[in-house]
Amino acid sequence: MHQQHKPSKIAVVGGGIAGLGFALALHQRGIACDVYEAVAEVRALGVGITLLPHAVRELAALGVQDQLEAVAIENLESVFFNRHGQFIYREPRGRHDGYAFPELGIHRGKLHRILFDEAVRRLGAAHIHTDHRCVAVEQDADGATVQFADSTGARRPPVKADVVIACDGVHSAIRRQFYPDEEMAFAGINTWRGVTRHRPILTGKSYLRVGSIDTGKMVIYPIVDNIDGQGLQLINWMAEIKRDTRTMNDWNQAGNVADFADIFHDWRFPWLDVPALIANAEQILEYPMVDKDPVPRWTFGRVTLMGDAAHPMYPRGSNGAAQGLIDARTLAEQLANQADPLAALKAYETLRLAPTARIVQTNRSVPPDFINIKVDHLSGGKPFRHIDDLISQAELRAISDNYKRIAGFSLDTLKAS
Ligand SMILES: Cc1cc2nc3c(=O)[nH]c(=O)nc-3n(C[C@H](O)[C@H](O)[C@H](O)COP(=O)(O)OP(=O)(O)OC[C@H]3O[C@@H](n4cnc5c(N)ncnc54)[C@H](O)[C@@H]3O)c2cc1C
């Protein structure tokens, strides 16, 4: 139910997936806001991203499902292999598993572009402020003041708002204000992400997890179909390895093949030549696999945290974007239904903090690729005769279903919502 009293001004800091999703969710409910994004020009950064059915449910509610589907690949199945290329487990995904929404592989830049263009179109360009890097937020009984700098470092005029929503990502400047001593949690896992033009692998709509993170793992899925008009796809891949190291990869920087290619040198399977996939990459970026320990609160008076600023998680369950979009819808609903915006910020935290903290923990301990880890342990990392000799398909399905339940996208949950 919409009430009479609306916050007169909402400042959204960060125009990424959560910030733009939030702006669109507010707009749908007749609530105005302004988005302040640090970068001067939105470019197609990053590589592939997987949108699970609960992410697509949120994006469908924002009215962009058709646009996304037009440029994405709908996953048919998720398949697990060991490092010897032996089949472990397969399950249908998204609509192929009875969900109302598809599971999509998409270029992250395209997803961002669609959200950004829709936000400009619906809210008006005057409400989307690029080249505004938030450097501080102050607040008192009358309101909040957000301080910004432009890309040269020069200060911009401060912005007054009733509430400030920090959607400024994993390196959030606003979160740092409330948790100044906090550090990224790094457990020795580094990753390299690449894209390679390649013929379709397996069904051409398969999401693959090969090997185990302890000894080297590849996640592989297509993000663009028929990229050359001759049937090649753009394949997104992520190489991951846990090593006894304190040296963290850089964030979103050009990666060096020599740092990881040796792990995969003999991964030549009848259905895929992994060294060739790596060698032919158009682009390789390196990232550390990091998150932050869940914090006890996100809401501090007029300010709250959202998306990766609130709950950065290992990108191991394809869940970051989904959770940011669920945050966005939840807070928009609270602001629409509560007269007091500060109470809405608190209510949002009550609804979202515990479930997302659980996902952060589960992404560390029993993520979907726990299937690969478990089989690696059972087989001692050696080739096996048949997977059924080690573990049943039903047990493997149970691991997968457990993650879906915790992350909020089990078939039952999505049917009920
Ligand atoms: C390697 C990798 C792979 C991933 N794969 C997946 C996946 O397959 N599926 C999935 O769902 N999720 C995935 N994620 C996670 C997903 O990308 C994030 O969870 C999601 O982007 C979070 O959205 P956000 O809006 O909170 O942050 P972001 O999308 O990072 O947006 C933050 C925005 O804030 C801006 N900003 C930063 N600082 C400031 C400031 N001081 N002032 C103003 N603006 C600022 C940034 O420029 C940016 O635009 C992955 C993440 C990584 C690192």
Ligand as a Chemical Component Dictionary entry (heavy atoms), coordinates in Angstrom:
data_LIG
# 
_chem_comp.id                   LIG 
_chem_comp.type                 NON-POLYMER 
_chem_comp.pdbx_formal_charge   0 
_chem_comp.three_letter_code    LIG 
# 
loop_
_chem_comp_atom.comp_id 
_chem_comp_atom.atom_id 
_chem_comp_atom.alt_atom_id 
_chem_comp_atom.type_symbol 
_chem_comp_atom.charge 
_chem_comp_atom.model_Cartn_x 
_chem_comp_atom.model_Cartn_y 
_chem_comp_atom.model_Cartn_z 
_chem_comp_atom.pdbx_ordinal 
LIG C1  C1  C 0 34.848 -12.168 -11.240 1  
LIG C2  C2  C 0 33.422 -11.988 -10.862 2  
LIG C3  C3  C 0 32.447 -12.815 -11.409 3  
LIG C4  C4  C 0 31.094 -12.682 -11.053 4  
LIG N1  N1  N 0 30.164 -13.508 -11.624 5  
LIG C5  C5  C 0 28.859 -13.379 -11.262 6  
LIG C6  C6  C 0 27.852 -14.199 -11.838 7  
LIG O1  O1  O 0 28.119 -15.066 -12.694 8  
LIG N2  N2  N 0 26.560 -14.014 -11.437 9  
LIG C7  C7  C 0 26.206 -13.045 -10.506 10 
LIG O2  O2  O 0 25.032 -12.911 -10.186 11 
LIG N3  N3  N 0 27.147 -12.261 -9.958  12 
LIG C8  C8  C 0 28.450 -12.400 -10.313 13 
LIG N4  N4  N 0 29.394 -11.594 -9.769  14 
LIG C9  C9  C 0 28.983 -10.617 -8.778  15 
LIG C10 C10 C 0 28.293 -9.411  -9.402  16 
LIG O3  O3  O 0 29.070 -8.851  -10.438 17 
LIG C11 C11 C 0 28.072 -8.405  -8.305  18 
LIG O4  O4  O 0 27.495 -9.039  -7.193  19 
LIG C12 C12 C 0 27.139 -7.306  -8.762  20 
LIG O5  O5  O 0 27.727 -6.601  -9.811  21 
LIG C13 C13 C 0 26.871 -6.387  -7.575  22 
LIG O6  O6  O 0 26.228 -5.239  -7.999  23 
LIG P1  P1  P 0 26.528 -3.877  -7.264  24 
LIG O7  O7  O 0 25.675 -2.875  -7.943  25 
LIG O8  O8  O 0 26.426 -4.049  -5.800  26 
LIG O9  O9  O 0 28.050 -3.590  -7.537  27 
LIG P2  P2  P 0 28.701 -3.186  -8.943  28 
LIG O10 O10 O 0 27.954 -3.807  -10.053 29 
LIG O11 O11 O 0 30.158 -3.459  -8.777  30 
LIG O12 O12 O 0 28.446 -1.628  -9.028  31 
LIG C14 C14 C 0 29.055 -0.696  -8.172  32 
LIG C15 C15 C 0 29.029 0.637   -8.879  33 
LIG O13 O13 O 0 29.422 1.661   -7.985  34 
LIG C16 C16 C 0 30.335 2.510   -8.621  35 
LIG N5  N5  N 0 31.139 3.129   -7.560  36 
LIG C17 C17 C 0 32.163 2.576   -6.871  37 
LIG N6  N6  N 0 32.625 3.431   -5.946  38 
LIG C18 C18 C 0 31.851 4.545   -6.029  39 
LIG C19 C19 C 0 31.829 5.785   -5.322  40 
LIG N7  N7  N 0 32.688 6.030   -4.325  41 
LIG N8  N8  N 0 30.917 6.717   -5.676  42 
LIG C20 C20 C 0 30.031 6.471   -6.690  43 
LIG N9  N9  N 0 30.022 5.316   -7.382  44 
LIG C21 C21 C 0 30.906 4.368   -7.056  45 
LIG C22 C22 C 0 31.107 1.622   -9.553  46 
LIG O14 O14 O 0 31.722 2.351   -10.600 47 
LIG C23 C23 C 0 30.017 0.692   -10.043 48 
LIG O15 O15 O 0 29.353 1.192   -11.175 49 
LIG C24 C24 C 0 30.724 -11.702 -10.113 50 
LIG C25 C25 C 0 31.699 -10.859 -9.558  51 
LIG C26 C26 C 0 33.039 -11.011 -9.908  52 
LIG C27 C27 C 0 34.085 -10.107 -9.301  53 
# 
loop_
_chem_comp_bond.comp_id 
_chem_comp_bond.atom_id_1 
_chem_comp_bond.atom_id_2 
_chem_comp_bond.value_order 
_chem_comp_bond.pdbx_ordinal 
LIG C1  C2  SING 1  
LIG C2  C3  SING 2  
LIG C2  C26 DOUB 3  
LIG C3  C4  DOUB 4  
LIG C4  N1  SING 5  
LIG C4  C24 SING 6  
LIG N1  C5  DOUB 7  
LIG C5  C6  SING 8  
LIG C5  C8  SING 9  
LIG C6  O1  DOUB 10 
LIG C6  N2  SING 11 
LIG N2  C7  SING 12 
LIG C7  O2  DOUB 13 
LIG C7  N3  SING 14 
LIG N3  C8  DOUB 15 
LIG C8  N4  SING 16 
LIG N4  C9  SING 17 
LIG N4  C24 SING 18 
LIG C9  C10 SING 19 
LIG C10 O3  SING 20 
LIG C10 C11 SING 21 
LIG C11 O4  SING 22 
LIG C11 C12 SING 23 
LIG C12 O5  SING 24 
LIG C12 C13 SING 25 
LIG C13 O6  SING 26 
LIG O6  P1  SING 27 
LIG P1  O7  DOUB 28 
LIG P1  O8  SING 29 
LIG P1  O9  SING 30 
LIG O9  P2  SING 31 
LIG P2  O10 DOUB 32 
LIG P2  O11 SING 33 
LIG P2  O12 SING 34 
LIG O12 C14 SING 35 
LIG C14 C15 SING 36 
LIG C15 O13 SING 37 
LIG C15 C23 SING 38 
LIG O13 C16 SING 39 
LIG C16 N5  SING 40 
LIG C16 C22 SING 41 
LIG N5  C17 SING 42 
LIG N5  C21 SING 43 
LIG C17 N6  DOUB 44 
LIG N6  C18 SING 45 
LIG C18 C19 SING 46 
LIG C18 C21 DOUB 47 
LIG C19 N7  SING 48 
LIG C19 N8  DOUB 49 
LIG N8  C20 SING 50 
LIG C20 N9  DOUB 51 
LIG N9  C21 SING 52 
LIG C22 O14 SING 53 
LIG C22 C23 SING 54 
LIG C23 O15 SING 55 
LIG C24 C25 DOUB 56 
LIG C25 C26 SING 57 
LIG C26 C27 SING 58 
# 
